Amino acid sequence: MLVFNVFEFTQNTTKVFDSALIDEVIIHNDDGNSYKLLPIKQTEKSPFEDIPRIKLDITTQEIVEILHECRAGI
């Protein structure tokens, strides 16, 4: 784990970001608060791919009609 204060962070932003790809980075500010810097990994996979799917025997048009009926009652 690497720890930086706000001054070090502002002076070495690129180094801090590069470090976060390798190890956990904590940044302390002058108020006494601490923040953990986590990189967002770029993947080819969609975040929706892990959602379970339900196969229904219904058309898109039927779904649209159901939504219109539900909204008409509001």
mmCIF file of the N, C-alpha and C atoms, coordinates in Angstrom:
data_MODEL
# 
_entry.id   MODEL 
# 
loop_
_atom_site.group_PDB 
_atom_site.id 
_atom_site.type_symbol 
_atom_site.label_atom_id 
_atom_site.label_alt_id 
_atom_site.label_comp_id 
_atom_site.label_asym_id 
_atom_site.label_entity_id 
_atom_site.label_seq_id 
_atom_site.pdbx_PDB_ins_code 
_atom_site.Cartn_x 
_atom_site.Cartn_y 
_atom_site.Cartn_z 
_atom_site.occupancy 
_atom_site.B_iso_or_equiv 
_atom_site.pdbx_formal_charge 
_atom_site.auth_seq_id 
_atom_site.auth_comp_id 
_atom_site.auth_asym_id 
_atom_site.auth_atom_id 
_atom_site.pdbx_PDB_model_num 
ATOM 1   N N  . MET A 1 1  ? 0.852   -1.181  0.000   1.00 0.00 ? 1  MET A N  1 
ATOM 2   C CA . MET A 1 1  ? 0.000   0.000   0.000   1.00 0.00 ? 1  MET A CA 1 
ATOM 3   C C  . MET A 1 1  ? 0.891   1.235   0.000   1.00 0.00 ? 1  MET A C  1 
ATOM 4   N N  . LEU A 1 2  ? 0.538   2.175   -0.858  1.00 0.00 ? 2  LEU A N  1 
ATOM 5   C CA . LEU A 1 2  ? 1.268   3.435   -0.931  1.00 0.00 ? 2  LEU A CA 1 
ATOM 6   C C  . LEU A 1 2  ? 0.383   4.538   -0.379  1.00 0.00 ? 2  LEU A C  1 
ATOM 7   N N  . VAL A 1 3  ? 0.973   5.450   0.371   1.00 0.00 ? 3  VAL A N  1 
ATOM 8   C CA . VAL A 1 3  ? 0.227   6.543   0.982   1.00 0.00 ? 3  VAL A CA 1 
ATOM 9   C C  . VAL A 1 3  ? 0.819   7.869   0.514   1.00 0.00 ? 3  VAL A C  1 
ATOM 10  N N  . PHE A 1 4  ? -0.062  8.760   0.055   1.00 0.00 ? 4  PHE A N  1 
ATOM 11  C CA . PHE A 1 4  ? 0.345   10.085  -0.396  1.00 0.00 ? 4  PHE A CA 1 
ATOM 12  C C  . PHE A 1 4  ? -0.495  11.119  0.333   1.00 0.00 ? 4  PHE A C  1 
ATOM 13  N N  . ASN A 1 5  ? 0.078   12.297  0.563   1.00 0.00 ? 5  ASN A N  1 
ATOM 14  C CA . ASN A 1 5  ? -0.751  13.402  1.043   1.00 0.00 ? 5  ASN A CA 1 
ATOM 15  C C  . ASN A 1 5  ? -1.192  14.202  -0.188  1.00 0.00 ? 5  ASN A C  1 
ATOM 16  N N  . VAL A 1 6  ? -2.054  15.168  0.021   1.00 0.00 ? 6  VAL A N  1 
ATOM 17  C CA . VAL A 1 6  ? -2.611  15.923  -1.103  1.00 0.00 ? 6  VAL A CA 1 
ATOM 18  C C  . VAL A 1 6  ? -1.524  16.638  -1.898  1.00 0.00 ? 6  VAL A C  1 
ATOM 19  N N  . PHE A 1 7  ? -0.549  17.202  -1.214  1.00 0.00 ? 7  PHE A N  1 
ATOM 20  C CA . PHE A 1 7  ? 0.538   17.895  -1.905  1.00 0.00 ? 7  PHE A CA 1 
ATOM 21  C C  . PHE A 1 7  ? 1.304   16.928  -2.807  1.00 0.00 ? 7  PHE A C  1 
ATOM 22  N N  . GLU A 1 8  ? 1.648   15.757  -2.269  1.00 0.00 ? 8  GLU A N  1 
ATOM 23  C CA . GLU A 1 8  ? 2.364   14.763  -3.072  1.00 0.00 ? 8  GLU A CA 1 
ATOM 24  C C  . GLU A 1 8  ? 1.512   14.305  -4.263  1.00 0.00 ? 8  GLU A C  1 
ATOM 25  N N  . PHE A 1 9  ? 0.232   14.155  -4.011  1.00 0.00 ? 9  PHE A N  1 
ATOM 26  C CA . PHE A 1 9  ? -0.668  13.743  -5.083  1.00 0.00 ? 9  PHE A CA 1 
ATOM 27  C C  . PHE A 1 9  ? -0.687  14.767  -6.213  1.00 0.00 ? 9  PHE A C  1 
ATOM 28  N N  . THR A 1 10 ? -0.822  16.045  -5.859  1.00 0.00 ? 10 THR A N  1 
ATOM 29  C CA . THR A 1 10 ? -0.906  17.073  -6.898  1.00 0.00 ? 10 THR A CA 1 
ATOM 30  C C  . THR A 1 10 ? 0.426   17.242  -7.638  1.00 0.00 ? 10 THR A C  1 
ATOM 31  N N  . GLN A 1 11 ? 1.523   16.995  -6.950  1.00 0.00 ? 11 GLN A N  1 
ATOM 32  C CA . GLN A 1 11 ? 2.838   17.140  -7.579  1.00 0.00 ? 11 GLN A CA 1 
ATOM 33  C C  . GLN A 1 11 ? 3.224   15.927  -8.426  1.00 0.00 ? 11 GLN A C  1 
ATOM 34  N N  . ASN A 1 12 ? 2.626   14.761  -8.116  1.00 0.00 ? 12 ASN A N  1 
ATOM 35  C CA . ASN A 1 12 ? 3.028   13.516  -8.777  1.00 0.00 ? 12 ASN A CA 1 
ATOM 36  C C  . ASN A 1 12 ? 1.814   12.724  -9.272  1.00 0.00 ? 12 ASN A C  1 
ATOM 37  N N  . THR A 1 13 ? 0.875   13.397  -9.890  1.00 0.00 ? 13 THR A N  1 
ATOM 38  C CA . THR A 1 13 ? -0.382  12.760  -10.287 1.00 0.00 ? 13 THR A CA 1 
ATOM 39  C C  . THR A 1 13 ? -0.152  11.521  -11.148 1.00 0.00 ? 13 THR A C  1 
ATOM 40  N N  . THR A 1 14 ? 0.690   11.625  -12.142 1.00 0.00 ? 14 THR A N  1 
ATOM 41  C CA . THR A 1 14 ? 0.941   10.488  -13.035 1.00 0.00 ? 14 THR A CA 1 
ATOM 42  C C  . THR A 1 14 ? 1.526   9.317   -12.260 1.00 0.00 ? 14 THR A C  1 
ATOM 43  N N  . LYS A 1 15 ? 2.468   9.592   -11.375 1.00 0.00 ? 15 LYS A N  1 
ATOM 44  C CA . LYS A 1 15 ? 3.086   8.533   -10.567 1.00 0.00 ? 15 LYS A CA 1 
ATOM 45  C C  . LYS A 1 15 ? 2.037   7.866   -9.675  1.00 0.00 ? 15 LYS A C  1 
ATOM 46  N N  . VAL A 1 16 ? 1.151   8.667   -9.095  1.00 0.00 ? 16 VAL A N  1 
ATOM 47  C CA . VAL A 1 16 ? 0.115   8.122   -8.211  1.00 0.00 ? 16 VAL A CA 1 
ATOM 48  C C  . VAL A 1 16 ? -0.822  7.219   -9.008  1.00 0.00 ? 16 VAL A C  1 
ATOM 49  N N  . PHE A 1 17 ? -1.271  7.674   -10.172 1.00 0.00 ? 17 PHE A N  1 
ATOM 50  C CA . PHE A 1 17 ? -2.167  6.859   -10.991 1.00 0.00 ? 17 PHE A CA 1 
ATOM 51  C C  . PHE A 1 17 ? -1.485  5.578   -11.456 1.00 0.00 ? 17 PHE A C  1 
ATOM 52  N N  . ASP A 1 18 ? -0.237  5.677   -11.873 1.00 0.00 ? 18 ASP A N  1 
ATOM 53  C CA . ASP A 1 18 ? 0.500   4.484   -12.285 1.00 0.00 ? 18 ASP A CA 1 
ATOM 54  C C  . ASP A 1 18 ? 0.667   3.519   -11.119 1.00 0.00 ? 18 ASP A C  1 
ATOM 55  N N  . SER A 1 19 ? 0.904   4.049   -9.939  1.00 0.00 ? 19 SER A N  1 
ATOM 56  C CA . SER A 1 19 ? 1.052   3.209   -8.749  1.00 0.00 ? 19 SER A CA 1 
ATOM 57  C C  . SER A 1 19 ? -0.231  2.472   -8.414  1.00 0.00 ? 19 SER A C  1 
ATOM 58  N N  . ALA A 1 20 ? -1.371  3.113   -8.657  1.00 0.00 ? 20 ALA A N  1 
ATOM 59  C CA . ALA A 1 20 ? -2.665  2.501   -8.348  1.00 0.00 ? 20 ALA A CA 1 
ATOM 60  C C  . ALA A 1 20 ? -2.936  1.280   -9.224  1.00 0.00 ? 20 ALA A C  1 
ATOM 61  N N  . LEU A 1 21 ? -2.296  1.198   -10.381 1.00 0.00 ? 21 LEU A N  1 
ATOM 62  C CA . LEU A 1 21 ? -2.453  0.022   -11.228 1.00 0.00 ? 21 LEU A CA 1 
ATOM 63  C C  . LEU A 1 21 ? -1.732  -1.186  -10.657 1.00 0.00 ? 21 LEU A C  1 
ATOM 64  N N  . ILE A 1 22 ? -0.775  -0.937  -9.778  1.00 0.00 ? 22 ILE A N  1 
ATOM 65  C CA . ILE A 1 22 ? 0.058   -2.001  -9.227  1.00 0.00 ? 22 ILE A CA 1 
ATOM 66  C C  . ILE A 1 22 ? -0.310  -2.333  -7.780  1.00 0.00 ? 22 ILE A C  1 
ATOM 67  N N  . ASP A 1 23 ? -0.589  -1.310  -6.991  1.00 0.00 ? 23 ASP A N  1 
ATOM 68  C CA . ASP A 1 23 ? -0.812  -1.495  -5.562  1.00 0.00 ? 23 ASP A CA 1 
ATOM 69  C C  . ASP A 1 23 ? -1.897  -0.541  -5.078  1.00 0.00 ? 23 ASP A C  1 
ATOM 70  N N  . GLU A 1 24 ? -2.394  -0.796  -3.895  1.00 0.00 ? 24 GLU A N  1 
ATOM 71  C CA . GLU A 1 24 ? -3.414  0.063   -3.288  1.00 0.00 ? 24 GLU A CA 1 
ATOM 72  C C  . GLU A 1 24 ? -2.810  1.426   -2.979  1.00 0.00 ? 24 GLU A C  1 
ATOM 73  N N  . VAL A 1 25 ? -3.546  2.488   -3.292  1.00 0.00 ? 25 VAL A N  1 
ATOM 74  C CA . VAL A 1 25 ? -3.072  3.854   -3.041  1.00 0.00 ? 25 VAL A CA 1 
ATOM 75  C C  . VAL A 1 25 ? -4.061  4.569   -2.127  1.00 0.00 ? 25 VAL A C  1 
ATOM 76  N N  . ILE A 1 26 ? -3.541  5.160   -1.065  1.00 0.00 ? 26 ILE A N  1 
ATOM 77  C CA . ILE A 1 26 ? -4.335  5.945   -0.127  1.00 0.00 ? 26 ILE A CA 1 
ATOM 78  C C  . ILE A 1 26 ? -3.856  7.389   -0.205  1.00 0.00 ? 26 ILE A C  1 
ATOM 79  N N  . ILE A 1 27 ? -4.809  8.320   -0.261  1.00 0.00 ? 27 ILE A N  1 
ATOM 80  C CA . ILE A 1 27 ? -4.477  9.745   -0.290  1.00 0.00 ? 27 ILE A CA 1 
ATOM 81  C C  . ILE A 1 27 ? -5.087  10.393  0.946   1.00 0.00 ? 27 ILE A C  1 
ATOM 82  N N  . HIS A 1 28 ? -4.250  11.053  1.733   1.00 0.00 ? 28 HIS A N  1 
ATOM 83  C CA . HIS A 1 28 ? -4.703  11.768  2.928   1.00 0.00 ? 28 HIS A CA 1 
ATOM 84  C C  . HIS A 1 28 ? -4.797  13.256  2.606   1.00 0.00 ? 28 HIS A C  1 
ATOM 85  N N  . ASN A 1 29 ? -5.926  13.878  2.975   1.00 0.00 ? 29 ASN A N  1 
ATOM 86  C CA . ASN A 1 29 ? -6.000  15.328  2.782   1.00 0.00 ? 29 ASN A CA 1 
ATOM 87  C C  . ASN A 1 29 ? -5.790  16.045  4.111   1.00 0.00 ? 29 ASN A C  1 
ATOM 88  N N  . ASP A 1 30 ? -5.763  17.360  4.071   1.00 0.00 ? 30 ASP A N  1 
ATOM 89  C CA . ASP A 1 30 ? -5.459  18.162  5.253   1.00 0.00 ? 30 ASP A CA 1 
ATOM 90  C C  . ASP A 1 30 ? -6.552  18.113  6.315   1.00 0.00 ? 30 ASP A C  1 
ATOM 91  N N  . ASP A 1 31 ? -7.772  17.712  5.925   1.00 0.00 ? 31 ASP A N  1 
ATOM 92  C CA . ASP A 1 31 ? -8.880  17.621  6.881   1.00 0.00 ? 31 ASP A CA 1 
ATOM 93  C C  . ASP A 1 31 ? -8.826  16.350  7.716   1.00 0.00 ? 31 ASP A C  1 
ATOM 94  N N  . GLY A 1 32 ? -7.896  15.456  7.391   1.00 0.00 ? 32 GLY A N  1 
ATOM 95  C CA . GLY A 1 32 ? -7.812  14.184  8.089   1.00 0.00 ? 32 GLY A CA 1 
ATOM 96  C C  . GLY A 1 32 ? -8.582  13.073  7.393   1.00 0.00 ? 32 GLY A C  1 
ATOM 97  N N  . ASN A 1 33 ? -9.247  13.392  6.279   1.00 0.00 ? 33 ASN A N  1 
ATOM 98  C CA . ASN A 1 33 ? -9.954  12.358  5.514   1.00 0.00 ? 33 ASN A CA 1 
ATOM 99  C C  . ASN A 1 33 ? -8.968  11.596  4.647   1.00 0.00 ? 33 ASN A C  1 
ATOM 100 N N  . SER A 1 34 ? -9.291  10.335  4.394   1.00 0.00 ? 34 SER A N  1 
ATOM 101 C CA . SER A 1 34 ? -8.462  9.494   3.539   1.00 0.00 ? 34 SER A CA 1 
ATOM 102 C C  . SER A 1 34 ? -9.309  8.940   2.415   1.00 0.00 ? 34 SER A C  1 
ATOM 103 N N  . TYR A 1 35 ? -8.681  8.750   1.264   1.00 0.00 ? 35 TYR A N  1 
ATOM 104 C CA . TYR A 1 35 ? -9.359  8.237   0.082   1.00 0.00 ? 35 TYR A CA 1 
ATOM 105 C C  . TYR A 1 35 ? -8.523  7.124   -0.526  1.00 0.00 ? 35 TYR A C  1 
ATOM 106 N N  . LYS A 1 36 ? -9.202  6.080   -0.984  1.00 0.00 ? 36 LYS A N  1 
ATOM 107 C CA . LYS A 1 36 ? -8.520  4.987   -1.663  1.00 0.00 ? 36 LYS A CA 1 
ATOM 108 C C  . LYS A 1 36 ? -8.716  5.173   -3.160  1.00 0.00 ? 36 LYS A C  1 
ATOM 109 N N  . LEU A 1 37 ? -7.632  5.120   -3.903  1.00 0.00 ? 37 LEU A N  1 
ATOM 110 C CA . LEU A 1 37 ? -7.676  5.265   -5.355  1.00 0.00 ? 37 LEU A CA 1 
ATOM 111 C C  . LEU A 1 37 ? -7.702  3.869   -5.974  1.00 0.00 ? 37 LEU A C  1 
ATOM 112 N N  . LEU A 1 38 ? -8.774  3.585   -6.697  1.00 0.00 ? 38 LEU A N  1 
ATOM 113 C CA . LEU A 1 38 ? -8.921  2.284   -7.343  1.00 0.00 ? 38 LEU A CA 1 
ATOM 114 C C  . LEU A 1 38 ? -9.029  2.472   -8.850  1.00 0.00 ? 38 LEU A C  1 
ATOM 115 N N  . PRO A 1 39 ? -8.224  1.760   -9.623  1.00 0.00 ? 39 PRO A N  1 
ATOM 116 C CA . PRO A 1 39 ? -8.329  1.878   -11.074 1.00 0.00 ? 39 PRO A CA 1 
ATOM 117 C C  . PRO A 1 39 ? -9.566  1.140   -11.575 1.00 0.00 ? 39 PRO A C  1 
ATOM 118 N N  . ILE A 1 40 ? -10.130 1.620   -12.660 1.00 0.00 ? 40 ILE A N  1 
ATOM 119 C CA . ILE A 1 40 ? -11.229 0.932   -13.322 1.00 0.00 ? 40 ILE A CA 1 
ATOM 120 C C  . ILE A 1 40 ? -10.614 0.147   -14.461 1.00 0.00 ? 40 ILE A C  1 
ATOM 121 N N  . LYS A 1 41 ? -10.738 -1.143  -14.372 1.00 0.00 ? 41 LYS A N  1 
ATOM 122 C CA . LYS A 1 41 ? -10.142 -2.008  -15.386 1.00 0.00 ? 41 LYS A CA 1 
ATOM 123 C C  . LYS A 1 41 ? -10.972 -1.950  -16.663 1.00 0.00 ? 41 LYS A C  1 
ATOM 124 N N  . GLN A 1 42 ? -10.302 -1.756  -17.776 1.00 0.00 ? 42 GLN A N  1 
ATOM 125 C CA . GLN A 1 42 ? -10.964 -1.750  -19.073 1.00 0.00 ? 42 GLN A CA 1 
ATOM 126 C C  . GLN A 1 42 ? -11.081 -3.193  -19.549 1.00 0.00 ? 42 GLN A C  1 
ATOM 127 N N  . THR A 1 43 ? -12.291 -3.606  -19.867 1.00 0.00 ? 43 THR A N  1 
ATOM 128 C CA . THR A 1 43 ? -12.495 -4.961  -20.370 1.00 0.00 ? 43 THR A CA 1 
ATOM 129 C C  . THR A 1 43 ? -13.314 -4.904  -21.648 1.00 0.00 ? 43 THR A C  1 
ATOM 130 N N  . GLU A 1 44 ? -13.242 -5.966  -22.377 1.00 0.00 ? 44 GLU A N  1 
ATOM 131 C CA . GLU A 1 44 ? -14.029 -6.093  -23.600 1.00 0.00 ? 44 GLU A CA 1 
ATOM 132 C C  . GLU A 1 44 ? -15.446 -6.540  -23.269 1.00 0.00 ? 44 GLU A C  1 
ATOM 133 N N  . LYS A 1 45 ? -15.630 -7.080  -22.085 1.00 0.00 ? 45 LYS A N  1 
ATOM 134 C CA . LYS A 1 45 ? -16.897 -7.662  -21.680 1.00 0.00 ? 45 LYS A CA 1 
ATOM 135 C C  . LYS A 1 45 ? -17.868 -6.591  -21.188 1.00 0.00 ? 45 LYS A C  1 
ATOM 136 N N  . SER A 1 46 ? -19.105 -6.708  -21.581 1.00 0.00 ? 46 SER A N  1 
ATOM 137 C CA . SER A 1 46 ? -20.145 -5.792  -21.132 1.00 0.00 ? 46 SER A CA 1 
ATOM 138 C C  . SER A 1 46 ? -20.526 -6.125  -19.690 1.00 0.00 ? 46 SER A C  1 
ATOM 139 N N  . PRO A 1 47 ? -20.782 -5.118  -18.846 1.00 0.00 ? 47 PRO A N  1 
ATOM 140 C CA . PRO A 1 47 ? -21.200 -5.408  -17.473 1.00 0.00 ? 47 PRO A CA 1 
ATOM 141 C C  . PRO A 1 47 ? -22.563 -6.082  -17.418 1.00 0.00 ? 47 PRO A C  1 
ATOM 142 N N  . PHE A 1 48 ? -23.321 -6.037  -18.503 1.00 0.00 ? 48 PHE A N  1 
ATOM 143 C CA . PHE A 1 48 ? -24.642 -6.665  -18.537 1.00 0.00 ? 48 PHE A CA 1 
ATOM 144 C C  . PHE A 1 48 ? -24.570 -8.154  -18.867 1.00 0.00 ? 48 PHE A C  1 
ATOM 145 N N  . GLU A 1 49 ? -23.410 -8.656  -19.260 1.00 0.00 ? 49 GLU A N  1 
ATOM 146 C CA . GLU A 1 49 ? -23.288 -10.058 -19.642 1.00 0.00 ? 49 GLU A CA 1 
ATOM 147 C C  . GLU A 1 49 ? -23.500 -11.008 -18.468 1.00 0.00 ? 49 GLU A C  1 
ATOM 148 N N  . ASP A 1 50 ? -23.261 -10.571 -17.246 1.00 0.00 ? 50 ASP A N  1 
ATOM 149 C CA . ASP A 1 50 ? -23.390 -11.442 -16.082 1.00 0.00 ? 50 ASP A CA 1 
ATOM 150 C C  . ASP A 1 50 ? -24.805 -11.477 -15.512 1.00 0.00 ? 50 ASP A C  1 
ATOM 151 N N  . ILE A 1 51 ? -25.708 -10.701 -16.086 1.00 0.00 ? 51 ILE A N  1 
ATOM 152 C CA . ILE A 1 51 ? -27.089 -10.680 -15.601 1.00 0.00 ? 51 ILE A CA 1 
ATOM 153 C C  . ILE A 1 51 ? -27.820 -11.894 -16.170 1.00 0.00 ? 51 ILE A C  1 
ATOM 154 N N  . PRO A 1 52 ? -28.442 -12.699 -15.293 1.00 0.00 ? 52 PRO A N  1 
ATOM 155 C CA . PRO A 1 52 ? -29.169 -13.871 -15.799 1.00 0.00 ? 52 PRO A CA 1 
ATOM 156 C C  . PRO A 1 52 ? -30.316 -13.452 -16.715 1.00 0.00 ? 52 PRO A C  1 
ATOM 157 N N  . ARG A 1 53 ? -30.540 -14.236 -17.731 1.00 0.00 ? 53 ARG A N  1 
ATOM 158 C CA . ARG A 1 53 ? -31.594 -13.938 -18.696 1.00 0.00 ? 53 ARG A CA 1 
ATOM 159 C C  . ARG A 1 53 ? -32.757 -14.913 -18.525 1.00 0.00 ? 53 ARG A C  1 
ATOM 160 N N  . ILE A 1 54 ? -33.936 -14.437 -18.848 1.00 0.00 ? 54 ILE A N  1 
ATOM 161 C CA . ILE A 1 54 ? -35.129 -15.273 -18.834 1.00 0.00 ? 54 ILE A CA 1 
ATOM 162 C C  . ILE A 1 54 ? -35.671 -15.280 -20.255 1.00 0.00 ? 54 ILE A C  1 
ATOM 163 N N  . LYS A 1 55 ? -35.824 -16.457 -20.813 1.00 0.00 ? 55 LYS A N  1 
ATOM 164 C CA . LYS A 1 55 ? -36.352 -16.573 -22.172 1.00 0.00 ? 55 LYS A CA 1 
ATOM 165 C C  . LYS A 1 55 ? -37.877 -16.594 -22.093 1.00 0.00 ? 55 LYS A C  1 
ATOM 166 N N  . LEU A 1 56 ? -38.517 -15.581 -22.662 1.00 0.00 ? 56 LEU A N  1 
ATOM 167 C CA . LEU A 1 56 ? -39.973 -15.483 -22.684 1.00 0.00 ? 56 LEU A CA 1 
ATOM 168 C C  . LEU A 1 56 ? -40.466 -15.579 -24.119 1.00 0.00 ? 56 LEU A C  1 
ATOM 169 N N  . ASP A 1 57 ? -41.636 -16.154 -24.270 1.00 0.00 ? 57 ASP A N  1 
ATOM 170 C CA . ASP A 1 57 ? -42.223 -16.249 -25.601 1.00 0.00 ? 57 ASP A CA 1 
ATOM 171 C C  . ASP A 1 57 ? -43.137 -15.040 -25.805 1.00 0.00 ? 57 ASP A C  1 
ATOM 172 N N  . ILE A 1 58 ? -42.502 -13.852 -25.945 1.00 0.00 ? 58 ILE A N  1 
ATOM 173 C CA . ILE A 1 58 ? -43.249 -12.605 -26.081 1.00 0.00 ? 58 ILE A CA 1 
ATOM 174 C C  . ILE A 1 58 ? -42.495 -11.704 -27.058 1.00 0.00 ? 58 ILE A C  1 
ATOM 175 N N  . THR A 1 59 ? -43.214 -10.979 -27.850 1.00 0.00 ? 59 THR A N  1 
ATOM 176 C CA . THR A 1 59 ? -42.574 -10.119 -28.849 1.00 0.00 ? 59 THR A CA 1 
ATOM 177 C C  . THR A 1 59 ? -42.339 -8.722  -28.270 1.00 0.00 ? 59 THR A C  1 
ATOM 178 N N  . THR A 1 60 ? -41.503 -7.982  -28.940 1.00 0.00 ? 60 THR A N  1 
ATOM 179 C CA . THR A 1 60 ? -41.241 -6.601  -28.544 1.00 0.00 ? 60 THR A CA 1 
ATOM 180 C C  . THR A 1 60 ? -42.519 -5.781  -28.601 1.00 0.00 ? 60 THR A C  1 
ATOM 181 N N  . GLN A 1 61 ? -43.313 -5.998  -29.642 1.00 0.00 ? 61 GLN A N  1 
ATOM 182 C CA . GLN A 1 61 ? -44.569 -5.260  -29.779 1.00 0.00 ? 61 GLN A CA 1 
ATOM 183 C C  . GLN A 1 61 ? -45.506 -5.544  -28.605 1.00 0.00 ? 61 GLN A C  1 
ATOM 184 N N  . GLU A 1 62 ? -45.557 -6.774  -28.141 1.00 0.00 ? 62 GLU A N  1 
ATOM 185 C CA . GLU A 1 62 ? -46.404 -7.113  -26.989 1.00 0.00 ? 62 GLU A CA 1 
ATOM 186 C C  . GLU A 1 62 ? -45.921 -6.405  -25.728 1.00 0.00 ? 62 GLU A C  1 
ATOM 187 N N  . ILE A 1 63 ? -44.622 -6.313  -25.559 1.00 0.00 ? 63 ILE A N  1 
ATOM 188 C CA . ILE A 1 63 ? -44.062 -5.603  -24.402 1.00 0.00 ? 63 ILE A CA 1 
ATOM 189 C C  . ILE A 1 63 ? -44.445 -4.134  -24.455 1.00 0.00 ? 63 ILE A C  1 
ATOM 190 N N  . VAL A 1 64 ? -44.336 -3.525  -25.640 1.00 0.00 ? 64 VAL A N  1 
ATOM 191 C CA . VAL A 1 64 ? -44.691 -2.114  -25.807 1.00 0.00 ? 64 VAL A CA 1 
ATOM 192 C C  . VAL A 1 64 ? -46.166 -1.901  -25.477 1.00 0.00 ? 64 VAL A C  1 
ATOM 193 N N  . GLU A 1 65 ? -47.028 -2.789  -25.960 1.00 0.00 ? 65 GLU A N  1 
ATOM 194 C CA . GLU A 1 65 ? -48.465 -2.676  -25.681 1.00 0.00 ? 65 GLU A CA 1 
ATOM 195 C C  . GLU A 1 65 ? -48.756 -2.786  -24.191 1.00 0.00 ? 65 GLU A C  1 
ATOM 196 N N  . ILE A 1 66 ? -48.096 -3.709  -23.506 1.00 0.00 ? 66 ILE A N  1 
ATOM 197 C CA . ILE A 1 66 ? -48.281 -3.870  -22.061 1.00 0.00 ? 66 ILE A CA 1 
ATOM 198 C C  . ILE A 1 66 ? -47.857 -2.597  -21.335 1.00 0.00 ? 66 ILE A C  1 
ATOM 199 N N  . LEU A 1 67 ? -46.738 -2.014  -21.738 1.00 0.00 ? 67 LEU A N  1 
ATOM 200 C CA . LEU A 1 67 ? -46.267 -0.777  -21.106 1.00 0.00 ? 67 LEU A CA 1 
ATOM 201 C C  . LEU A 1 67 ? -47.254 0.366   -21.321 1.00 0.00 ? 67 LEU A C  1 
ATOM 202 N N  . HIS A 1 68 ? -47.795 0.463   -22.530 1.00 0.00 ? 68 HIS A N  1 
ATOM 203 C CA . HIS A 1 68 ? -48.785 1.519   -22.811 1.00 0.00 ? 68 HIS A CA 1 
ATOM 204 C C  . HIS A 1 68 ? -50.027 1.332   -21.940 1.00 0.00 ? 68 HIS A C  1 
ATOM 205 N N  . GLU A 1 69 ? -50.476 0.096   -21.789 1.00 0.00 ? 69 GLU A N  1 
ATOM 206 C CA . GLU A 1 69 ? -51.648 -0.185  -20.953 1.00 0.00 ? 69 GLU A CA 1 
ATOM 207 C C  . GLU A 1 69 ? -51.374 0.182   -19.487 1.00 0.00 ? 69 GLU A C  1 
ATOM 208 N N  . CYS A 1 70 ? -50.199 -0.170  -19.012 1.00 0.00 ? 70 CYS A N  1 
ATOM 209 C CA . CYS A 1 70 ? -49.846 0.132   -17.599 1.00 0.00 ? 70 CYS A CA 1 
ATOM 210 C C  . CYS A 1 70 ? -49.768 1.637   -17.371 1.00 0.00 ? 70 CYS A C  1 
ATOM 211 N N  . ARG A 1 71 ? -49.162 2.338   -18.309 1.00 0.00 ? 71 ARG A N  1 
ATOM 212 C CA . ARG A 1 71 ? -49.009 3.791   -18.159 1.00 0.00 ? 71 ARG A CA 1 
ATOM 213 C C  . ARG A 1 71 ? -50.327 4.536   -18.311 1.00 0.00 ? 71 ARG A C  1 
ATOM 214 N N  . ALA A 1 72 ? -51.244 3.969   -19.056 1.00 0.00 ? 72 ALA A N  1 
ATOM 215 C CA . ALA A 1 72 ? -52.556 4.603   -19.247 1.00 0.00 ? 72 ALA A CA 1 
ATOM 216 C C  . ALA A 1 72 ? -53.341 4.633   -17.932 1.00 0.00 ? 72 ALA A C  1 
ATOM 217 N N  . GLY A 1 73 ? -53.068 3.677   -17.061 1.00 0.00 ? 73 GLY A N  1 
ATOM 218 C CA . GLY A 1 73 ? -53.775 3.603   -15.774 1.00 0.00 ? 73 GLY A CA 1 
ATOM 219 C C  . GLY A 1 73 ? -53.209 4.536   -14.725 1.00 0.00 ? 73 GLY A C  1 
ATOM 220 N N  . ILE A 1 74 ? -52.107 5.213   -15.027 1.00 0.00 ? 74 ILE A N  1 
ATOM 221 C CA . ILE A 1 74 ? -51.462 6.099   -14.035 1.00 0.00 ? 74 ILE A CA 1 
ATOM 222 C C  . ILE A 1 74 ? -52.151 7.437   -14.001 1.00 0.00 ? 74 ILE A C  1 
# 
